[in-house]
Amino acid sequence: MTPDLSTELAGIPLRNPVLLASGTAGYGTEMLPFVQLEQLGGLVAKSLTLEPRTGNPPPRIAETPAGMLNAISLENVGVDAFLADKLPALPPHATLIASCFGTEPGLYARVCERLDAADGLAGIEINASCPHVKSGGIEFGQDPASLSELIRACRPATELPLLVKLSPNVTSIAEMARVCEGEGADGICLINAVQALMVDPETRRPVLANGLGGLSGPAILPIALRMVYQAAQAVSLPICGIGGIRSAADAVAFLLCGATAIQVGTANYANPSAAVEIRDGLADYCRRHGIAAVSELIGALRV
């Protein structure tokens, strides 16, 4: 039996549920020596701002027990350079979702407008949750009123499917998911990194120059599963699950909790072929369990 791995995320048809997460695979071209992007469900490119952004000074990445701490602060070439140079270099049959960031809703909307006019994009992910920027990002993802304002600014700026990447650094993920649904988002992605701090006892200083960073990797997987499950109970929006996924078993867990698709992030650094291995592992899981289509797993958690 050859299981059907195809799925759909916010109206975007996917060959399989496995995508590369924003910020962990560059603009896609960096992964071409390791992965045939058109064989994956898709790629969410590095977050784009209206103008080029330099990010935080180093050190800005550190290993942690069962994870990674980073405070890159969304360094990127800017939306215009992405459209002129990065997007045309990608395989034409790869499914590409652009990620958008700004320090205020109007700047997010202007990036959305630029992206909306481009050819070759399947959707836009609104980064409303970056945990280590001085302005923007997490401030929208933690406050329902601010999140509502952000989506209202972006929704009319594009006709592309609009996904909102939510923060785990909230009291109620269900409330934030309901805001997204109420303001017309087509889907949600969760979770982004967990705001965290690591300290060097010898220097008595934070290990990152920024102080706080975003914790990702296997350490946050149980948190992400809990939030995907809670969001799926609260809204009918499709969900893309993110957080510590390293194996097909991890991916299956997210699907069972209600995710329609998943994104592989930190695992890419240790193994650039991780997403392909997870895709193949999903097919093997379906064969072993007599599952004809991976869609049968979505929301099938036994509770």
C-alpha positions as CSV (number, residue, x, y, z in Angstrom):
1,M,0.0,0.0,0.0
2,T,1.2,3.5,-0.8
3,P,-0.4,5.8,1.6
4,D,-1.8,9.2,0.5
5,L,0.4,11.8,2.3
6,S,-1.3,14.8,0.8
7,T,-3.1,17.4,2.9
8,E,-4.3,21.0,2.8
9,L,-3.3,23.9,5.0
10,A,-5.4,27.0,4.9
11,G,-6.4,26.3,1.3
12,I,-2.8,25.5,0.3
13,P,-2.5,22.0,-1.2
14,L,0.5,20.1,0.2
15,R,2.2,17.0,-1.2
16,N,2.7,15.9,2.4
17,P,2.4,17.5,5.9
18,V,6.1,18.2,6.3
19,L,7.3,21.8,5.9
20,L,10.6,23.5,6.8
21,A,10.1,26.2,9.6
22,S,10.8,29.8,9.1
23,G,14.3,30.9,10.3
24,T,15.8,27.5,10.2
25,A,16.1,27.0,6.4
26,G,17.1,30.4,5.2
27,Y,15.3,31.5,2.1
28,G,15.3,27.9,0.8
29,T,18.3,28.0,-1.5
30,E,20.6,27.1,1.5
31,M,18.8,23.7,1.7
32,L,19.1,22.8,-2.0
33,P,22.3,20.8,-1.5
34,F,20.5,18.6,1.0
35,V,16.8,18.5,0.2
36,Q,14.7,18.5,-3.0
37,L,12.2,21.2,-1.8
38,E,9.5,20.0,-4.2
39,Q,9.4,16.6,-2.4
40,L,8.4,18.2,0.9
41,G,5.1,19.8,1.8
42,G,6.7,23.2,1.6
43,L,9.0,25.8,3.0
44,V,8.3,28.8,5.2
45,A,11.1,31.2,4.3
46,K,13.0,33.4,6.7
47,S,10.9,36.3,8.1
48,L,11.0,39.4,5.9
49,T,10.8,43.1,6.9
50,L,10.1,46.1,4.7
51,E,13.8,47.1,4.9
52,P,16.9,45.0,5.4
53,R,17.6,44.1,9.0
54,T,20.9,43.3,10.7
55,G,19.7,41.6,13.8
56,N,21.3,41.3,17.2
57,P,25.1,41.3,17.8
58,P,26.7,37.9,18.7
59,P,26.8,35.8,20.6
60,R,23.2,35.1,19.6
61,I,22.9,31.3,19.5
62,A,23.6,28.8,22.3
63,E,23.0,25.1,23.0
64,T,20.8,24.2,26.0
65,P,19.8,20.9,27.5
66,A,17.5,19.3,24.9
67,G,17.4,22.5,22.8
68,M,18.8,25.7,21.4
69,L,18.5,29.3,22.5
70,N,18.7,32.0,19.9
71,A,18.3,35.8,19.6
72,I,19.0,36.4,15.9
73,S,16.3,39.1,15.9
74,L,15.1,38.4,12.4
75,E,18.2,39.4,10.3
76,N,17.1,39.4,6.7
77,V,17.7,41.0,3.3
78,G,14.4,42.8,3.2
79,V,11.3,42.0,1.1
80,D,12.3,43.6,-2.1
81,A,15.7,41.8,-2.3
82,F,13.9,38.6,-1.4
83,L,11.5,39.0,-4.3
84,A,14.3,40.1,-6.8
85,D,17.0,37.6,-5.9
86,K,15.9,34.8,-3.5
87,L,12.5,33.8,-4.8
88,P,13.5,33.3,-8.5
89,A,16.3,31.0,-7.4
90,L,13.9,28.4,-5.9
91,P,12.6,25.4,-7.7
92,P,9.4,26.4,-9.5
93,H,7.4,23.4,-8.1
94,A,8.3,24.0,-4.5
95,T,5.5,25.2,-2.2
96,L,6.7,28.4,-0.6
97,I,5.2,30.4,2.2
98,A,6.7,33.8,3.0
99,S,7.0,35.0,6.6
100,C,6.3,38.6,7.4
101,F,7.4,40.8,10.3
102,G,7.2,44.5,11.3
103,T,7.5,46.7,14.4
104,E,3.9,48.0,13.8
105,P,0.8,46.7,12.0
106,G,1.2,49.1,9.1
107,L,4.7,47.8,8.3
108,Y,3.5,44.2,8.4
109,A,0.7,45.2,6.0
110,R,3.2,46.9,3.6
111,V,5.3,43.7,3.5
112,C,2.1,41.7,2.8
113,E,1.2,44.0,-0.1
114,R,4.7,43.5,-1.7
115,L,4.4,39.7,-1.3
116,D,0.8,39.6,-2.6
117,A,2.0,41.0,-5.9
118,A,4.7,38.4,-6.4
119,D,4.4,35.2,-8.4
120,G,5.3,31.8,-6.9
121,L,4.1,32.3,-3.3
122,A,1.5,29.9,-1.8
123,G,0.7,32.0,1.3
124,I,2.0,34.3,4.0
125,E,2.8,33.5,7.6
126,I,2.5,36.5,10.0
127,N,5.2,36.3,12.6
128,A,3.3,37.6,15.6
129,S,5.5,35.9,18.1
130,C,9.2,36.4,17.8
131,P,10.4,36.2,21.5
132,H,13.6,38.2,21.2
133,V,13.0,41.5,19.3
134,K,12.9,44.9,21.0
135,S,9.7,45.9,19.2
136,G,7.0,43.9,17.4
137,G,6.7,40.2,17.4
138,I,5.8,38.9,20.8
139,E,4.1,42.2,21.8
140,F,1.4,41.3,19.3
141,G,1.3,37.7,20.2
142,Q,0.7,38.2,23.9
143,D,-2.1,40.7,23.8
144,P,-5.5,39.9,22.2
145,A,-6.3,43.5,21.3
146,S,-2.9,44.0,19.6
147,L,-3.1,40.7,17.8
148,S,-6.6,41.7,16.5
149,E,-5.2,45.0,15.3
150,L,-2.3,43.3,13.5
151,I,-4.5,40.8,11.6
152,R,-7.0,43.5,10.7
153,A,-4.1,45.5,9.1
154,C,-2.8,42.5,7.2
155,R,-6.0,40.8,6.1
156,P,-7.0,43.4,3.4
157,A,-3.4,43.7,2.2
158,T,-3.3,40.3,0.6
159,E,-5.5,37.7,-1.1
160,L,-3.0,35.0,-0.3
161,P,-3.9,32.5,2.4
162,L,-2.9,34.2,5.7
163,L,-1.5,32.1,8.6
164,V,-0.6,33.6,12.0
165,K,2.3,32.2,14.0
166,L,1.3,32.4,17.6
167,S,3.4,32.7,20.7
168,P,3.5,30.1,23.5
169,N,4.2,32.9,26.0
170,V,0.6,33.5,26.8
171,T,-2.0,32.6,29.4
172,S,-4.5,31.1,27.0
173,I,-3.6,29.9,23.5
174,A,-7.3,29.2,22.9
175,E,-8.1,32.9,23.3
176,M,-5.4,33.9,20.9
177,A,-6.6,31.3,18.4
178,R,-10.1,32.6,18.6
179,V,-8.8,36.2,17.9
180,C,-7.2,34.9,14.7
181,E,-10.4,33.1,13.6
182,G,-12.5,36.2,14.4
183,E,-10.3,38.5,12.3
184,G,-10.3,36.4,9.2
185,A,-7.0,34.5,9.4
186,D,-7.0,31.3,7.2
187,G,-4.9,29.3,9.6
188,I,-2.6,29.4,12.6
189,C,1.0,28.1,13.2
190,L,2.1,27.2,16.7
191,I,4.2,27.4,18.6
192,N,7.1,29.8,18.2
193,A,10.1,29.6,20.5
194,V,9.6,29.9,24.3
195,Q,11.1,33.0,25.8
196,A,14.0,31.9,28.0
197,L,17.3,32.8,29.6
198,M,20.7,31.0,30.0
199,V,23.4,32.2,32.4
200,D,27.2,31.6,32.4
201,P,28.1,31.2,36.1
202,E,31.7,32.0,35.4
203,T,31.1,35.4,33.9
204,R,27.8,35.9,35.8
205,R,26.3,37.1,32.5
206,P,23.6,35.8,30.1
207,V,25.1,33.6,27.4
208,L,23.4,35.7,24.7
209,A,24.3,39.3,24.1
210,N,20.6,40.1,24.0
211,G,20.0,38.5,27.3
212,L,16.7,36.8,26.6
213,G,16.3,34.4,23.7
214,G,13.9,31.9,22.2
215,L,14.1,28.3,23.3
216,S,13.5,25.7,20.6
217,G,14.1,22.0,20.1
218,P,12.9,18.8,21.8
219,A,12.6,20.6,25.2
220,I,9.5,22.5,24.0
221,L,7.7,19.6,22.2
222,P,5.3,18.7,25.1
223,I,4.4,22.4,25.4
224,A,3.7,22.6,21.7
225,L,1.6,19.5,21.7
226,R,-0.5,20.9,24.5
227,M,-1.1,24.2,22.8
228,V,-2.0,22.6,19.4
229,Y,-4.5,20.4,21.2
230,Q,-6.0,23.3,23.1
231,A,-6.2,25.5,20.0
232,A,-7.8,22.7,17.9
233,Q,-10.5,22.4,20.5
234,A,-11.2,26.1,20.4
235,V,-11.3,26.9,16.7
236,S,-12.0,25.3,13.3
237,L,-9.0,26.9,11.7
238,P,-6.4,24.6,10.3
239,I,-3.2,24.4,12.4
240,C,0.4,23.9,11.5
241,G,2.2,22.4,14.5
242,I,5.8,23.4,15.3
243,G,8.1,22.7,18.2
244,G,10.8,20.1,18.7
245,I,9.9,17.8,15.9
246,R,12.7,15.4,15.1
247,S,11.0,12.2,14.0
248,A,7.9,10.8,12.3
249,A,6.6,9.8,15.7
250,D,6.8,13.4,16.8
251,A,4.9,14.5,13.6
252,V,2.2,11.9,14.2
253,A,1.7,13.2,17.7
254,F,1.0,16.7,16.3
255,L,-1.4,15.4,13.7
256,L,-3.3,13.4,16.4
257,C,-3.5,16.6,18.5
258,G,-5.2,18.4,15.6
259,A,-2.5,19.7,13.4
260,T,-3.1,19.6,9.6
261,A,0.6,19.9,8.9
262,I,3.9,20.3,10.8
263,Q,7.1,22.3,10.5
264,V,10.6,21.0,11.2
265,G,12.8,23.7,12.7
266,T,15.8,23.2,15.0
267,A,16.3,19.6,13.8
268,N,17.5,21.0,10.5
269,Y,20.7,22.3,12.1
270,A,21.8,18.9,13.2
271,N,20.4,17.0,10.2
272,P,19.5,19.0,7.1
273,S,17.7,15.9,5.7
274,A,15.5,15.6,8.8
275,A,12.3,16.7,7.0
276,V,12.8,14.1,4.2
277,E,13.3,11.4,6.8
278,I,10.2,12.5,8.7
279,R,8.2,12.4,5.5
280,D,9.4,8.9,4.7
281,G,8.7,7.9,8.3
282,L,5.1,9.1,8.0
283,A,4.6,6.9,5.0
284,D,6.0,3.9,6.9
285,Y,3.9,4.6,10.0
286,C,0.7,4.7,7.8
287,R,1.7,1.4,6.1
288,R,2.4,-0.3,9.5
289,H,-1.0,0.8,10.9
290,G,-3.1,0.2,7.8
291,I,-3.8,3.9,7.3
292,A,-4.7,4.8,3.7
293,A,-4.4,8.5,4.0
294,V,-2.4,10.6,6.5
295,S,-5.5,12.9,6.9
296,E,-7.1,10.1,8.9
297,L,-4.6,10.9,11.7
298,I,-5.7,14.6,12.1
299,G,-7.5,15.1,15.4
300,A,-7.6,11.4,16.1
301,L,-6.2,11.5,19.6
302,R,-7.9,9.0,21.9
303,V,-8.8,10.8,25.1
